[in-house]
Amino acid sequence: MGTQQEKDELYGRDMSGLVWESAPGGPEDEKVEIAKFEDGAVAMRNSKEPEVVLRYTAAEWEAFVLGVRDGEFDLEPNEHNGGLSQSS
């Protein structure tokens, strides 16, 4: 997790030039949108509430993406996200 100073700086950045990306879908669909800063930091928002923006340092975003790829956020319990091992 970034230091408080890093987070304060990240939340103080101008976002007016960021390009927001999302998965395909119609304009009425609720989607997660992300925008990347030049240094690898990422801003994330809900398309239905674009005024609420979360921001992540490059290291936080990398840890999140690696966790997703490793199954940490899977809805079905497994060894990677704290579920029980099948070998018990």
N, CA, C and O atoms as a GROMACS GRO file, in nm:
protein
  352
    1MET      N    1   0.086  -0.117   0.000
    1MET     CA    2   0.000   0.000   0.000
    1MET      C    3   0.090   0.124   0.000
    1MET      O    4   0.195   0.125   0.065
    2GLY      N    5   0.051   0.225  -0.072
    2GLY     CA    6   0.130   0.346  -0.080
    2GLY      C    7   0.128   0.423   0.051
    2GLY      O    8   0.040   0.404   0.135
    3THR      N    9   0.227   0.511   0.068
    3THR     CA   10   0.230   0.594   0.187
    3THR      C   11   0.121   0.699   0.179
    3THR      O   12   0.064   0.723   0.072
    4GLN      N   13   0.091   0.763   0.292
    4GLN     CA   14  -0.012   0.867   0.292
    4GLN      C   15   0.028   0.982   0.201
    4GLN      O   16  -0.057   1.040   0.134
    5GLN      N   17   0.156   1.015   0.197
    5GLN     CA   18   0.203   1.121   0.108
    5GLN      C   19   0.180   1.085  -0.038
    5GLN      O   20   0.137   1.169  -0.118
    6GLU      N   21   0.208   0.959  -0.075
    6GLU     CA   22   0.183   0.913  -0.212
    6GLU      C   23   0.034   0.922  -0.247
    6GLU      O   24  -0.002   0.965  -0.356
    7LYS      N   25  -0.051   0.879  -0.153
    7LYS     CA   26  -0.195   0.883  -0.177
    7LYS      C   27  -0.245   1.028  -0.190
    7LYS      O   28  -0.326   1.058  -0.277
    8ASP      N   29  -0.196   1.116  -0.104
    8ASP     CA   30  -0.236   1.257  -0.111
    8ASP      C   31  -0.197   1.317  -0.246
    8ASP      O   32  -0.275   1.390  -0.307
    9GLU      N   33  -0.076   1.287  -0.292
    9GLU     CA   34  -0.029   1.338  -0.421
    9GLU      C   35  -0.114   1.281  -0.534
    9GLU      O   36  -0.152   1.352  -0.626
   10LEU      N   37  -0.144   1.152  -0.525
   10LEU     CA   38  -0.224   1.086  -0.628
   10LEU      C   39  -0.364   1.146  -0.636
   10LEU      O   40  -0.415   1.169  -0.746
   11TYR      N   41  -0.426   1.173  -0.522
   11TYR     CA   42  -0.560   1.230  -0.521
   11TYR      C   43  -0.560   1.378  -0.556
   11TYR      O   44  -0.666   1.436  -0.582
   12GLY      N   45  -0.443   1.441  -0.556
   12GLY     CA   46  -0.433   1.581  -0.594
   12GLY      C   47  -0.409   1.603  -0.742
   12GLY      O   48  -0.407   1.717  -0.789
   13ARG      N   49  -0.390   1.496  -0.817
   13ARG     CA   50  -0.359   1.509  -0.959
   13ARG      C   51  -0.479   1.553  -1.043
   13ARG      O   52  -0.594   1.523  -1.012
   14ASP      N   53  -0.448   1.626  -1.149
   14ASP     CA   54  -0.550   1.668  -1.246
   14ASP      C   55  -0.587   1.547  -1.332
   14ASP      O   56  -0.499   1.480  -1.385
   15MET      N   57  -0.715   1.522  -1.345
   15MET     CA   58  -0.761   1.408  -1.424
   15MET      C   59  -0.827   1.452  -1.553
   15MET      O   60  -0.882   1.368  -1.625
   16SER      N   61  -0.824   1.579  -1.585
   16SER     CA   62  -0.898   1.629  -1.701
   16SER      C   63  -0.851   1.570  -1.834
   16SER      O   64  -0.930   1.563  -1.928
   17GLY      N   65  -0.726   1.529  -1.844
   17GLY     CA   66  -0.676   1.475  -1.970
   17GLY      C   67  -0.678   1.324  -1.979
   17GLY      O   68  -0.634   1.267  -2.079
   18LEU      N   69  -0.729   1.256  -1.876
   18LEU     CA   70  -0.729   1.110  -1.877
   18LEU      C   71  -0.831   1.055  -1.975
   18LEU      O   72  -0.938   1.113  -1.996
   19VAL      N   73  -0.797   0.941  -2.033
   19VAL     CA   74  -0.887   0.871  -2.125
   19VAL      C   75  -0.944   0.752  -2.048
   19VAL      O   76  -0.869   0.665  -2.004
   20TRP      N   77  -1.075   0.750  -2.034
   20TRP     CA   78  -1.141   0.643  -1.960
   20TRP      C   79  -1.172   0.525  -2.052
   20TRP      O   80  -1.221   0.544  -2.164
   21GLU      N   81  -1.144   0.404  -2.003
   21GLU     CA   82  -1.167   0.282  -2.080
   21GLU      C   83  -1.259   0.190  -1.999
   21GLU      O   84  -1.259   0.193  -1.876
   22SER      N   85  -1.336   0.109  -2.071
   22SER     CA   86  -1.421   0.010  -2.004
   22SER      C   87  -1.444  -0.107  -2.098
   22SER      O   88  -1.408  -0.103  -2.216
   23ALA      N   89  -1.504  -0.210  -2.044
   23ALA     CA   90  -1.542  -0.323  -2.127
   23ALA      C   91  -1.652  -0.278  -2.222
   23ALA      O   92  -1.721  -0.180  -2.195
   24PRO      N   93  -1.669  -0.348  -2.334
   24PRO     CA   94  -1.775  -0.311  -2.429
   24PRO      C   95  -1.913  -0.317  -2.364
   24PRO      O   96  -1.936  -0.391  -2.269
   25GLY      N   97  -2.002  -0.238  -2.417
   25GLY     CA   98  -2.139  -0.234  -2.370
   25GLY      C   99  -2.204  -0.105  -2.414
   25GLY      O  100  -2.137  -0.014  -2.462
   26GLY      N  101  -2.331  -0.097  -2.396
   26GLY     CA  102  -2.404   0.023  -2.435
   26GLY      C  103  -2.389   0.133  -2.332
   26GLY      O  104  -2.346   0.108  -2.219
   27PRO      N  105  -2.425   0.256  -2.369
   27PRO     CA  106  -2.411   0.369  -2.278
   27PRO      C  107  -2.500   0.356  -2.154
   27PRO      O  108  -2.472   0.421  -2.052
   28GLU      N  109  -2.605   0.276  -2.160
   28GLU     CA  110  -2.693   0.259  -2.046
   28GLU      C  111  -2.642   0.155  -1.947
   28GLU      O  112  -2.692   0.146  -1.835
   29ASP      N  113  -2.543   0.076  -1.987
   29ASP     CA  114  -2.489  -0.029  -1.902
   29ASP      C  115  -2.400   0.030  -1.793
   29ASP      O  116  -2.324   0.124  -1.818
   30GLU      N  117  -2.410  -0.025  -1.673
   30GLU     CA  118  -2.322   0.014  -1.564
   30GLU      C  119  -2.191  -0.063  -1.579
   30GLU      O  120  -2.192  -0.186  -1.587
   31LYS      N  121  -2.079   0.010  -1.584
   31LYS     CA  122  -1.949  -0.054  -1.607
   31LYS      C  123  -1.843   0.008  -1.515
   31LYS      O  124  -1.857   0.121  -1.469
   32VAL      N  125  -1.739  -0.068  -1.492
   32VAL     CA  126  -1.620  -0.015  -1.427
   32VAL      C  127  -1.536   0.049  -1.536
   32VAL      O  128  -1.514  -0.010  -1.642
   33GLU      N  129  -1.488   0.171  -1.510
   33GLU     CA  130  -1.403   0.242  -1.606
   33GLU      C  131  -1.269   0.269  -1.539
   33GLU      O  132  -1.263   0.302  -1.421
   34ILE      N  133  -1.161   0.255  -1.616
   34ILE     CA  134  -1.029   0.288  -1.563
   34ILE      C  135  -0.960   0.386  -1.657
   34ILE      O  136  -0.987   0.390  -1.777
   35ALA      N  137  -0.870   0.463  -1.599
   35ALA     CA  138  -0.786   0.555  -1.676
   35ALA      C  139  -0.646   0.545  -1.617
   35ALA      O  140  -0.629   0.536  -1.495
   36LYS      N  141  -0.546   0.548  -1.703
   36LYS     CA  142  -0.408   0.531  -1.659
   36LYS      C  143  -0.333   0.663  -1.664
   36LYS      O  144  -0.339   0.736  -1.764
   37PHE      N  145  -0.262   0.693  -1.555
   37PHE     CA  146  -0.170   0.806  -1.552
   37PHE      C  147  -0.040   0.764  -1.619
   37PHE      O  148  -0.014   0.644  -1.634
   38GLU      N  149   0.041   0.859  -1.660
   38GLU     CA  150   0.165   0.828  -1.732
   38GLU      C  151   0.261   0.741  -1.651
   38GLU      O  152   0.336   0.663  -1.709
   39ASP      N  153   0.260   0.753  -1.519
   39ASP     CA  154   0.354   0.677  -1.436
   39ASP      C  155   0.302   0.540  -1.394
   39ASP      O  156   0.365   0.472  -1.313
   40GLY      N  157   0.188   0.497  -1.450
   40GLY     CA  158   0.134   0.367  -1.419
   40GLY      C  159   0.025   0.367  -1.313
   40GLY      O  160  -0.041   0.265  -1.293
   41ALA      N  161   0.006   0.479  -1.245
   41ALA     CA  162  -0.104   0.489  -1.149
   41ALA      C  163  -0.236   0.480  -1.226
   41ALA      O  164  -0.242   0.509  -1.346
   42VAL      N  165  -0.342   0.439  -1.156
   42VAL     CA  166  -0.470   0.415  -1.222
   42VAL      C  167  -0.583   0.482  -1.143
   42VAL      O  168  -0.583   0.482  -1.020
   43ALA      N  169  -0.678   0.538  -1.217
   43ALA     CA  170  -0.801   0.590  -1.159
   43ALA      C  171  -0.913   0.495  -1.200
   43ALA      O  172  -0.914   0.446  -1.313
   44MET      N  173  -1.007   0.469  -1.109
   44MET     CA  174  -1.117   0.378  -1.137
   44MET      C  175  -1.247   0.442  -1.091
   44MET      O  176  -1.253   0.506  -0.987
   45ARG      N  177  -1.352   0.423  -1.172
   45ARG     CA  178  -1.483   0.478  -1.136
   45ARG      C  179  -1.594   0.387  -1.190
   45ARG      O  180  -1.570   0.300  -1.273
   46ASN      N  181  -1.714   0.410  -1.141
   46ASN     CA  182  -1.835   0.344  -1.190
   46ASN      C  183  -1.896   0.436  -1.294
   46ASN      O  184  -1.909   0.556  -1.268
   47SER      N  185  -1.933   0.385  -1.409
   47SER     CA  186  -1.987   0.468  -1.516
   47SER      C  187  -2.115   0.540  -1.475
   47SER      O  188  -2.148   0.645  -1.531
   48LYS      N  189  -2.188   0.486  -1.379
   48LYS     CA  190  -2.313   0.549  -1.333
   48LYS      C  191  -2.287   0.655  -1.226
   48LYS      O  192  -2.375   0.735  -1.197
   49GLU      N  193  -2.167   0.658  -1.168
   49GLU     CA  194  -2.130   0.757  -1.067
   49GLU      C  195  -1.989   0.809  -1.098
   49GLU      O  196  -1.897   0.788  -1.018
   50PRO      N  197  -1.970   0.877  -1.211
   50PRO     CA  198  -1.836   0.917  -1.254
   50PRO      C  199  -1.767   1.019  -1.164
   50PRO      O  200  -1.646   1.039  -1.175
   51GLU      N  201  -1.841   1.083  -1.075
   51GLU     CA  202  -1.780   1.181  -0.986
   51GLU      C  203  -1.705   1.115  -0.870
   51GLU      O  204  -1.624   1.182  -0.804
   52VAL      N  205  -1.729   0.988  -0.844
   52VAL     CA  206  -1.660   0.914  -0.739
   52VAL      C  207  -1.546   0.836  -0.804
   52VAL      O  208  -1.570   0.740  -0.877
   53VAL      N  209  -1.423   0.877  -0.777
   53VAL     CA  210  -1.307   0.816  -0.843
   53VAL      C  211  -1.211   0.764  -0.738
   53VAL      O  212  -1.168   0.838  -0.649
   54LEU      N  213  -1.176   0.637  -0.749
   54LEU     CA  214  -1.073   0.577  -0.665
   54LEU      C  215  -0.942   0.584  -0.742
   54LEU      O  216  -0.942   0.578  -0.865
   55ARG      N  217  -0.832   0.596  -0.670
   55ARG     CA  218  -0.702   0.605  -0.737
   55ARG      C  219  -0.603   0.510  -0.670
   55ARG      O  220  -0.603   0.492  -0.549
   56TYR      N  221  -0.520   0.451  -0.754
   56TYR     CA  222  -0.424   0.351  -0.707
   56TYR      C  223  -0.286   0.382  -0.763
   56TYR      O  224  -0.272   0.419  -0.879
   57THR      N  225  -0.184   0.367  -0.678
   57THR     CA  226  -0.048   0.382  -0.726
   57THR      C  227  -0.019   0.267  -0.822
   57THR      O  228  -0.094   0.170  -0.828
   58ALA      N  229   0.088   0.278  -0.897
   58ALA     CA  230   0.125   0.172  -0.991
   58ALA      C  231   0.147   0.040  -0.916
   58ALA      O  232   0.106  -0.066  -0.965
   59ALA      N  233   0.210   0.045  -0.799
   59ALA     CA  234   0.235  -0.077  -0.722
   59ALA      C  235   0.104  -0.138  -0.672
   59ALA      O  236   0.088  -0.260  -0.675
   60GLU      N  237   0.011  -0.055  -0.625
   60GLU     CA  238  -0.119  -0.106  -0.579
   60GLU      C  239  -0.195  -0.170  -0.693
   60GLU      O  240  -0.254  -0.277  -0.677
   61TRP      N  241  -0.192  -0.105  -0.809
   61TRP     CA  242  -0.265  -0.159  -0.925
   61TRP      C  243  -0.204  -0.292  -0.969
   61TRP      O  244  -0.277  -0.386  -1.001
   62GLU      N  245  -0.072  -0.300  -0.971
   62GLU     CA  246  -0.007  -0.425  -1.010
   62GLU      C  247  -0.044  -0.538  -0.914
   62GLU      O  248  -0.070  -0.650  -0.957
   63ALA      N  249  -0.046  -0.508  -0.783
   63ALA     CA  250  -0.083  -0.609  -0.685
   63ALA      C  251  -0.227  -0.654  -0.705
   63ALA      O  252  -0.258  -0.773  -0.692
   64PHE      N  253  -0.316  -0.561  -0.736
   64PHE     CA  254  -0.456  -0.594  -0.761
   64PHE      C  255  -0.470  -0.684  -0.884
   64PHE      O  256  -0.537  -0.787  -0.878
   65VAL      N  257  -0.407  -0.646  -0.993
   65VAL     CA  258  -0.417  -0.723  -1.117
   65VAL      C  259  -0.360  -0.864  -1.096
   65VAL      O  260  -0.419  -0.962  -1.142
   66LEU      N  261  -0.247  -0.874  -1.028
   66LEU     CA  262  -0.189  -1.006  -1.002
   66LEU      C  263  -0.282  -1.090  -0.915
   66LEU      O  264  -0.293  -1.211  -0.935
   67GLY      N  265  -0.349  -1.027  -0.818
   67GLY     CA  266  -0.444  -1.097  -0.734
   67GLY      C  267  -0.563  -1.148  -0.813
   67GLY      O  268  -0.610  -1.260  -0.790
   68VAL      N  269  -0.613  -1.066  -0.905
   68VAL     CA  270  -0.724  -1.109  -0.991
   68VAL      C  271  -0.681  -1.229  -1.074
   68VAL      O  272  -0.754  -1.329  -1.083
   69ARG      N  273  -0.564  -1.220  -1.134
   69ARG     CA  274  -0.516  -1.330  -1.218
   69ARG      C  275  -0.494  -1.458  -1.138
   69ARG      O  276  -0.507  -1.568  -1.192
   70ASP      N  277  -0.461  -1.442  -1.009
   70ASP     CA  278  -0.434  -1.558  -0.923
   70ASP      C  279  -0.561  -1.615  -0.861
   70ASP      O  280  -0.555  -1.716  -0.790
   71GLY      N  281  -0.676  -1.554  -0.887
   71GLY     CA  282  -0.802  -1.606  -0.837
   71GLY      C  283  -0.844  -1.555  -0.700
   71GLY      O  284  -0.939  -1.607  -0.643
   72GLU      N  285  -0.775  -1.454  -0.645
   72GLU     CA  286  -0.808  -1.404  -0.512
   72GLU      C  287  -0.949  -1.348  -0.502
   72GLU      O  288  -1.006  -1.342  -0.392
   73PHE      N  289  -1.007  -1.307  -0.613
   73PHE     CA  290  -1.139  -1.245  -0.611
   73PHE      C  291  -1.246  -1.334  -0.673
   73PHE      O  292  -1.358  -1.289  -0.697
   74ASP      N  293  -1.213  -1.460  -0.698
   74ASP     CA  294  -1.311  -1.553  -0.751
   74ASP      C  295  -1.425  -1.571  -0.651
   74ASP      O  296  -1.403  -1.571  -0.530
   75LEU      N  297  -1.546  -1.586  -0.702
   75LEU     CA  298  -1.661  -1.603  -0.614
   75LEU      C  299  -1.669  -1.743  -0.555
   75LEU      O  300  -1.719  -1.761  -0.444
   76GLU      N  301  -1.619  -1.842  -0.627
   76GLU     CA  302  -1.617  -1.979  -0.576
   76GLU      C  303  -1.494  -1.998  -0.488
   76GLU      O  304  -1.384  -1.962  -0.530
   77PRO      N  305  -1.508  -2.053  -0.367
   77PRO     CA  306  -1.393  -2.074  -0.280
   77PRO      C  307  -1.289  -2.165  -0.344
   77PRO      O  308  -1.323  -2.268  -0.402
   78ASN      N  309  -1.164  -2.128  -0.332
   78ASN     CA  310  -1.055  -2.214  -0.377
   78ASN      C  311  -0.934  -2.185  -0.290
   78ASN      O  312  -0.939  -2.098  -0.203
   79GLU      N  313  -0.825  -2.257  -0.312
   79GLU     CA  314  -0.705  -2.241  -0.228
   79GLU      C  315  -0.648  -2.101  -0.236
   79GLU      O  316  -0.590  -2.053  -0.138
   80HIS      N  317  -0.663  -2.033  -0.349
   80HIS     CA  318  -0.603  -1.902  -0.368
   80HIS      C  319  -0.677  -1.790  -0.293
   80HIS      O  320  -0.616  -1.690  -0.256
   81ASN      N  321  -0.807  -1.806  -0.269
   81ASN     CA  322  -0.881  -1.700  -0.205
   81ASN      C  323  -0.928  -1.736  -0.064
   81ASN      O  324  -1.025  -1.678  -0.014
   82GLY      N  325  -0.862  -1.831  -0.002
   82GLY     CA  326  -0.893  -1.868   0.136
   82GLY      C  327  -0.989  -1.984   0.152
   82GLY      O  328  -1.025  -2.020   0.264
   83GLY      N  329  -1.031  -2.045   0.039
   83GLY     CA  330  -1.120  -2.160   0.046
   83GLY      C  331  -1.047  -2.283   0.094
   83GLY      O  332  -0.924  -2.284   0.101
   84LEU      N  333  -1.122  -2.385   0.126
   84LEU     CA  334  -1.062  -2.508   0.176
   84LEU      C  335  -0.999  -2.586   0.062
   84LEU      O  336  -1.048  -2.588  -0.050
   85SER      N  337  -0.890  -2.651   0.094
   85SER     CA  338  -0.820  -2.738  -0.001
   85SER      C  339  -0.904  -2.862  -0.026
   85SER      O  340  -0.968  -2.914   0.066
   86GLN      N  341  -0.903  -2.911  -0.149
   86GLN     CA  342  -0.977  -3.032  -0.183
   86GLN      C  343  -0.910  -3.158  -0.128
   86GLN      O  344  -0.971  -3.265  -0.127
   87SER      N  345  -0.786  -3.147  -0.081
   87SER     CA  346  -0.712  -3.265  -0.036
   87SER      C  347  -0.732  -3.293   0.113
   87SER      O  348  -0.663  -3.378   0.168
   88SER      N  349  -0.825  -3.225   0.180
   88SER     CA  350  -0.841  -3.248   0.324
   88SER      C  351  -0.926  -3.367   0.357
   88SER      O  352  -0.947  -3.397   0.475
   0.00000   0.00000   0.00000
